[in-house]
Amino acid sequence: MDMSFSSEQLAFRDEVREWIAGAMPDEMKRKADDGAVFENTESLAWHRILHEKGWVAPDWPVEVGGPGWDSARRFIFQEELLRANTPALSPFGLTMVGPLLIQYGSEEQQQRFLPPILSGEEIWCQGYSEPNAGSDLAALQLRAEKDGDDYVLNGQKTWTTYAQYADWIFLLCRTSSEGKRQEGISFLLADVKNTPGITVKPFLTTGGTYAFSETWFKDARVPQRYRVGPENGGWSMAKALLGHERTAIGGVSESGRWLQTLKRIARETPVGRGTLLDDPAFRRRIARLEMRHRAVSMVNLRTLAAAELGRAPGAESSILKLVGTEIFQEITELCMDALGHDSLGWIDSDPVALPERERFVASQFNYLRATTIYGGSNEVQRNVIAKQILGLPSAPPARKAS
Amino acid sequence: MNFELSEEQQILVDSVQRFVQNDSTVERFRKMRETERAWEPAMWARMGEMGWLSVPFPEAHGGFGGSFMDLALILEQLGRGLVPEPIIPSVVLAGGLISRLGSEEQRDRFLLPMIEGRSSLALAYAERQSRYDLADCLTRAEASGGAYRLSGEKTWVLNGHAADHIVVVARTSGDQLEATGLSLFVLDADTPGLSITRVNGMDGQRTGRLELDGVEVDTDRLLGPADAALAPLEWAIDRAAAAACAEGQGIVQELFERTVSYLKQREQFGVPIGSFQALQHRAADMFAEVELCKSCMILAAIQADAEDPEERAAEISAAKFQLTQGGWFVQSNAIQLHGGIGITDEQDEGLFFKRLRVLQGLFGDADHHSDRFQGLDGFDAEARQL
């Protein structure tokens, strides 16, 4: 067993670190150092910078525009991005529908959609959940009926994250109501901006930002050639796509960054004649979280190392979402405690009276309640572990009261 | 990065597994706990023959020259059978210190017979008032005319009841809590003035309480330089904590697997209780803790060989913390999910529960390791880096 990087890998790390330092615009760097939240326009700007360098899609094969890195290099690259606190990129094209199209898309679909995903010219969103189909996704009801070369869509999607910024949506819709619910679902790609009958309305989240949207479809026509996989075969497309997001969604590296923010807050928060970081009781609370974070980071490393050897993700990877998101939340909870009164302000306050970081912590603390809900709620994760990994039996059907 | 077992490690794991299944099941442990010694010299000799006791020592010291990870893999499997032979006190604690600090003569005299399974060792460091503070030492060793006279009391000496030789921590200078002034002495168990009282552990293993009443030893019993034992002692206790994580991992895994199979087999309301979602979610959370323990144990075993005390301390404290907190979640729920049968002595789960609880309390508990972790230089360095 070996934890270390080779000298080539270390040289690569230095190369990446140096490049990032040179490539980030000054204003972006300032915000990154302050731990502030980036606007969508900044995220797009960073996307274009990475694209020019050829590093925007580390996981893609070389033939479709990936840099051809092994998993160790991809890991190093991600760590360096987090180290520099660069803006997060929209994941829906690059790490979700893009890899799915590479795997299952037609030649035409690949040529049409992959280049603008890479360049950042087209941004994607995900249309899975509906008001009555959350954890029970197979209950979805957005209807797609064939008419000529098109499907005609009627119904509603919800939690379509950042749909207001998106050009395209990948969605699950009902193309048949016969047989098993899962076998009547198809996977479609739709132009959100230019299709008559599609409207998007963002929710204001408790984090004070517009992250999720509702998306309505009223007689919206989508060409059949934009269906991925066979008709009524959308469920397996959705499952394949889920495989791509499993490890990323635990946010292990991102929460590590927050752990450092937490310490910095504690060090800069005056208490009596010293700072909060001098308080042994508070230090112990941080230490406990940090030790736990080390544990989940190691689970992450084991998963990556297994992938590098070409092995399927082991059972340990299934806990990353569950544990990773809970630790992430606990870290932001502790950031709130650290800031005391200053954590209680809101983002619409005067920026001089309430500095950016304080406002950002409160916003993230609220928004991050979503991490244990999205991507399969943590309760669903527990169901999956219990059934698929531990092999526990299914629950008996509920008995009617007599 | 690579966390796969090497071919040699896989062979080692397989052979220890076979040993536990064929020769040292929980049934043997049950017999042993009824005896005074609570372990078998014949079995110890066999372990010596198989080379397990030589694993972490350099070849020049008569060892196998293996890594700490190799030893951890052995302990993990032995944990699954509650194998009671005193590997942690003999190999990791006293053996480790003799190998690290001893003269060639001391190694030949005290280490080699242990490696061959002909003798066993112990380390006497804890005192009534010391808790987990290794510097806290009231036992004194006064130099007088080419000899030392040791007086004081040592508690919770693992294998102290049965060891042939005991490494004793005593103060040659300084006050009770001072970091310098500690020295190590190798004593024969039958040295005049040394009285040893057997104390039975909750886990069915035995320890010794030592009273040293002007015990006289020659200067050739001094292990390593005088007044400078704290750093090597910390090293040895860190490795023992990593070893506890390894043995504990075997127990956590065993308790978890036994619980999952019980959930599938036990029926109430006409169905297996494992079909109830409340219990499924508990099992899923237990699984998460088992995997976290496993990851920490690997890191701790890798770091146990590290020369940088800071990194070693950070990972080993994190691992011991996880074994104590996460392991507790697994063991307490293992009993809870078994229901009443879980607290009967005839059921093995309770035996695993008790051994794990002992391992959690040895070499620093969760609070101790939290505090040590937050006291490391790196903890504050990170806060300054940004």
HADDOCK unambig.tbl for C-alpha pairs under 7 A between the chains (distance, minus, plus):
assign (segid A and resid 1 and name CA) (segid B and resid 2 and name CA) 5.33 0.50 0.50
assign (segid A and resid 1 and name CA) (segid B and resid 3 and name CA) 4.65 0.50 0.50
assign (segid A and resid 1 and name CA) (segid B and resid 4 and name CA) 6.09 0.50 0.50
assign (segid A and resid 1 and name CA) (segid B and resid 5 and name CA) 6.55 0.50 0.50
assign (segid A and resid 2 and name CA) (segid B and resid 1 and name CA) 5.23 0.50 0.50
assign (segid A and resid 2 and name CA) (segid B and resid 2 and name CA) 5.11 0.50 0.50
assign (segid A and resid 2 and name CA) (segid B and resid 3 and name CA) 6.36 0.50 0.50
assign (segid A and resid 3 and name CA) (segid B and resid 1 and name CA) 4.71 0.50 0.50
assign (segid A and resid 3 and name CA) (segid B and resid 2 and name CA) 6.58 0.50 0.50
assign (segid A and resid 4 and name CA) (segid B and resid 1 and name CA) 5.68 0.50 0.50
assign (segid A and resid 5 and name CA) (segid B and resid 1 and name CA) 6.38 0.50 0.50
assign (segid A and resid 260 and name CA) (segid B and resid 382 and name CA) 6.51 0.50 0.50
assign (segid A and resid 260 and name CA) (segid B and resid 383 and name CA) 6.14 0.50 0.50
assign (segid A and resid 263 and name CA) (segid B and resid 383 and name CA) 4.96 0.50 0.50
assign (segid A and resid 264 and name CA) (segid B and resid 383 and name CA) 4.83 0.50 0.50
assign (segid A and resid 264 and name CA) (segid B and resid 384 and name CA) 6.97 0.50 0.50
assign (segid A and resid 267 and name CA) (segid B and resid 383 and name CA) 6.79 0.50 0.50
assign (segid A and resid 283 and name CA) (segid B and resid 374 and name CA) 6.03 0.50 0.50
assign (segid A and resid 284 and name CA) (segid B and resid 370 and name CA) 5.77 0.50 0.50
assign (segid A and resid 284 and name CA) (segid B and resid 371 and name CA) 6.01 0.50 0.50
assign (segid A and resid 284 and name CA) (segid B and resid 374 and name CA) 6.34 0.50 0.50
assign (segid A and resid 287 and name CA) (segid B and resid 370 and name CA) 5.76 0.50 0.50
assign (segid A and resid 287 and name CA) (segid B and resid 373 and name CA) 6.30 0.50 0.50
assign (segid A and resid 287 and name CA) (segid B and resid 374 and name CA) 5.48 0.50 0.50
assign (segid A and resid 288 and name CA) (segid B and resid 370 and name CA) 5.98 0.50 0.50
assign (segid A and resid 291 and name CA) (segid B and resid 318 and name CA) 4.77 0.50 0.50
assign (segid A and resid 295 and name CA) (segid B and resid 292 and name CA) 5.54 0.50 0.50
assign (segid A and resid 295 and name CA) (segid B and resid 295 and name CA) 6.16 0.50 0.50
assign (segid A and resid 295 and name CA) (segid B and resid 296 and name CA) 5.52 0.50 0.50
assign (segid A and resid 296 and name CA) (segid B and resid 292 and name CA) 6.32 0.50 0.50
assign (segid A and resid 298 and name CA) (segid B and resid 295 and name CA) 5.66 0.50 0.50
assign (segid A and resid 299 and name CA) (segid B and resid 292 and name CA) 6.79 0.50 0.50
assign (segid A and resid 299 and name CA) (segid B and resid 295 and name CA) 5.79 0.50 0.50
assign (segid A and resid 302 and name CA) (segid B and resid 3 and name CA) 6.57 0.50 0.50
assign (segid A and resid 305 and name CA) (segid B and resid 1 and name CA) 6.06 0.50 0.50
assign (segid A and resid 305 and name CA) (segid B and resid 2 and name CA) 5.75 0.50 0.50
assign (segid A and resid 305 and name CA) (segid B and resid 3 and name CA) 6.89 0.50 0.50
assign (segid A and resid 316 and name CA) (segid B and resid 291 and name CA) 5.98 0.50 0.50
assign (segid A and resid 319 and name CA) (segid B and resid 288 and name CA) 5.67 0.50 0.50
assign (segid A and resid 382 and name CA) (segid B and resid 281 and name CA) 5.41 0.50 0.50
assign (segid A and resid 382 and name CA) (segid B and resid 284 and name CA) 5.34 0.50 0.50
assign (segid A and resid 383 and name CA) (segid B and resid 280 and name CA) 6.99 0.50 0.50
assign (segid A and resid 383 and name CA) (segid B and resid 281 and name CA) 6.72 0.50 0.50
assign (segid A and resid 385 and name CA) (segid B and resid 284 and name CA) 5.77 0.50 0.50
assign (segid A and resid 386 and name CA) (segid B and resid 280 and name CA) 5.51 0.50 0.50
assign (segid A and resid 386 and name CA) (segid B and resid 281 and name CA) 6.94 0.50 0.50
assign (segid A and resid 386 and name CA) (segid B and resid 283 and name CA) 6.79 0.50 0.50
assign (segid A and resid 386 and name CA) (segid B and resid 284 and name CA) 5.56 0.50 0.50
assign (segid A and resid 392 and name CA) (segid B and resid 264 and name CA) 6.32 0.50 0.50
assign (segid A and resid 392 and name CA) (segid B and resid 274 and name CA) 5.69 0.50 0.50
assign (segid A and resid 392 and name CA) (segid B and resid 275 and name CA) 6.37 0.50 0.50
assign (segid A and resid 393 and name CA) (segid B and resid 274 and name CA) 6.25 0.50 0.50
assign (segid A and resid 393 and name CA) (segid B and resid 275 and name CA) 4.90 0.50 0.50
assign (segid A and resid 394 and name CA) (segid B and resid 275 and name CA) 5.25 0.50 0.50
assign (segid A and resid 395 and name CA) (segid B and resid 275 and name CA) 4.49 0.50 0.50
assign (segid A and resid 395 and name CA) (segid B and resid 276 and name CA) 5.79 0.50 0.50
assign (segid A and resid 395 and name CA) (segid B and resid 277 and name CA) 7.00 0.50 0.50
assign (segid A and resid 396 and name CA) (segid B and resid 275 and name CA) 6.97 0.50 0.50
